[in-house]
């Protein structure tokens, strides 16, 4: 991802493999930072990277382990 790239909603949706409406919901809820350019949203590459990092940092410690995970840990 280039640092100065501006993504469209459709490009982000394709990259994340979700529907454009999902990206729009994330923008409106401010989960993904973006801005309006005319009548369309744009997402800076740094903001998309921040969103992806926030997903990677989600706390999964209270998640129930799968049976295969339990068997690996004892």
N, C-alpha and C positions, 0 to 999 in steps of 0.2 A: 504494500500500500504506500503510495507516495504521500509525503507529509502535507503537501499543499493541495491535494485533490479535494474537490467538492463532489459529493455523491448525491444522486437523486434518490427519491423514495423507491423507485423501481429498481435502481441499481443495488441499494442496500437490501431490499427484499430478495432479490435474486442471489446476492452474496450470502445472506443468512438462510436462504431457502425457506422463506416465509411469505405470506401474502402481503402486498403493499398496505392493506388496511391494518395489519399488525404493526408495521413500521409507523404508520400514522398514529396509531394509538400510543405507541411508545414515545413518539414525539410530543403528543398532546399531554401526556402524563409526565413529561420531562425526564423519562428514563433514558432517552437518547436526546442529547442536545442538538439543536438545529436552528435554522432561521429561515424566514421567508425571503425569497428572491422573486419579486413579482407575485404571481399567484401560486408559486410552487415552493416546496420545502427543499432546502439543501442541508447536507450534513457534512461538516468538515471531517477529513480523515482522522484527525486527532480525537474528535468527539466520538467517532465510531470505534476507534481503538479503546477509548476510555470505557465505552459501553461494554465492549467485549471483555475487557479486563474486569469490570464489575461483575459480569456473569461468571468469570473464572474464579472470583474471590468469594462467591456465595458460600455461606456457612452450611456445610452438609453434615455437621456433627450430630444433629438430631434426626437424621435420616435413618430409617430402618435398613440394616444391611441385608443384602440379598443372600440367599442360601449359599451361593458360591463364595461370596465374601466371608461369610461366617466360617465356612469350612477351611478357608485359607488362614484364618486368624485363631483357630483353635477349636 
